[in-house]
Amino acid sequence: MESQNTQRSDIDLDFFKKLLMLEFERVREYINQKREYINGGVTSPFSMHMADVGTDMMEREKGFLFIHNQEKYLRSIERALQRIEEGNYGICSRCGNPIPVDRLMAVPVTTQCIKCKNGDL
């Protein structure tokens, strides 16, 4: 289905812009902290017991996975902010209907209404 690309007048776009910008900063800070933690790890694997080295490597790998997932989320936030600027934030990308405010509050980066997300259309 085609998107109508109409601007929403029934929601406070400034509120959602501020919400998304705060979330962007929070996620970016999390990524920076996680990178500092990973980069501040043990420099020599021979200074620890082998089991400790394995655990450390597993924790670092999990850290990289968390960073990767959060970077994807950052891109979603950036796209949501772009939709606000373009005037089509809160409009379902599949059916073109307005996304309910309670859904936007729960998932401010969403691009689809619940019906389209669940494949009910």
C-alpha positions in Angstrom: 0.0 0.0 0.0 1.1 3.5 -0.6 2.1 6.0 2.1 0.1 9.2 2.0 3.0 11.3 3.2 0.8 13.7 5.1 1.9 15.7 8.1 0.3 15.0 11.5 -1.3 17.9 13.3 -2.7 15.9 16.1 0.6 15.1 17.8 3.3 17.4 19.4 6.2 16.9 17.0 8.5 19.0 19.2 7.8 16.6 22.1 8.8 13.6 20.0 11.8 15.4 18.6 13.1 16.2 22.1 12.3 12.6 23.2 14.2 11.1 20.3 17.1 13.5 20.8 17.4 12.6 24.5 17.2 8.9 23.6 19.9 9.5 20.9 22.2 11.0 23.5 21.5 8.3 26.0 22.3 5.5 23.5 25.4 7.3 22.2 26.7 7.7 25.8 26.0 4.0 26.4 28.0 3.0 23.3 30.9 5.3 24.4 31.0 3.8 27.9 30.8 0.2 26.5 33.7 1.0 24.1 35.8 2.4 26.9 35.1 -0.7 29.0 36.1 -3.0 26.1 39.2 -1.0 25.2 40.3 -0.8 28.8 40.5 -4.5 29.1 43.6 -6.7 29.8 46.4 -5.9 27.5 48.2 -9.2 27.8 46.4 -12.5 27.8 49.3 -14.2 29.6 48.9 -12.2 32.8 45.7 -14.1 33.7 44.6 -17.7 34.1 43.4 -19.2 30.7 39.8 -19.5 32.0 39.8 -15.8 32.9 41.1 -14.9 29.5 38.3 -16.9 27.9 35.7 -15.2 30.1 37.2 -11.8 29.3 37.1 -12.6 25.6 33.4 -13.7 25.8 32.5 -10.5 27.7 34.3 -8.4 25.0 32.4 -10.2 22.3 29.1 -9.6 24.0 30.1 -6.0 24.4 30.7 -5.7 20.6 27.3 -7.3 20.0 25.6 -4.8 22.3 27.4 -1.9 20.6 26.4 -3.2 17.2 22.7 -3.4 18.3 22.8 0.0 19.8 24.3 1.5 16.7 21.4 0.1 14.7 19.1 1.7 17.1 20.9 5.0 16.7 20.3 4.8 13.0 16.6 4.2 13.7 16.5 7.3 15.9 18.2 9.3 13.2 15.6 8.1 10.6 12.8 9.0 13.0 14.2 12.5 13.4 14.5 12.8 9.7 10.8 11.8 9.3 9.9 14.6 11.7 11.8 17.1 9.5 10.2 15.7 6.4 6.7 15.9 7.9 5.8 12.3 7.8 6.6 11.1 11.3 3.8 9.1 12.9 2.4 8.0 9.5 2.4 4.3 8.8 4.8 3.5 6.0 2.6 0.6 4.8 -1.0 1.8 5.0 -0.5 5.6 5.3 -2.7 5.9 8.3 -1.7 7.8 11.5 0.2 5.7 14.0 -1.6 6.0 17.4 0.1 8.2 19.9 0.3 5.4 22.5 2.3 3.3 20.0 4.6 6.3 19.3 5.1 6.8 23.0 6.0 3.1 23.5 8.2 2.8 20.3 9.1 6.4 19.1 11.1 5.0 16.2 8.3 2.9 14.8 7.4 3.2 11.1 4.3 1.1 11.2 1.0 0.9 13.0 0.2 -2.2 15.0 -2.1 -3.7 12.3 0.6 -3.5 9.6 3.4 -4.6 12.0 1.4 -7.7 12.8 0.5 -8.3 9.2 -3.2 -7.9 9.8 -3.8 -5.9 6.6 
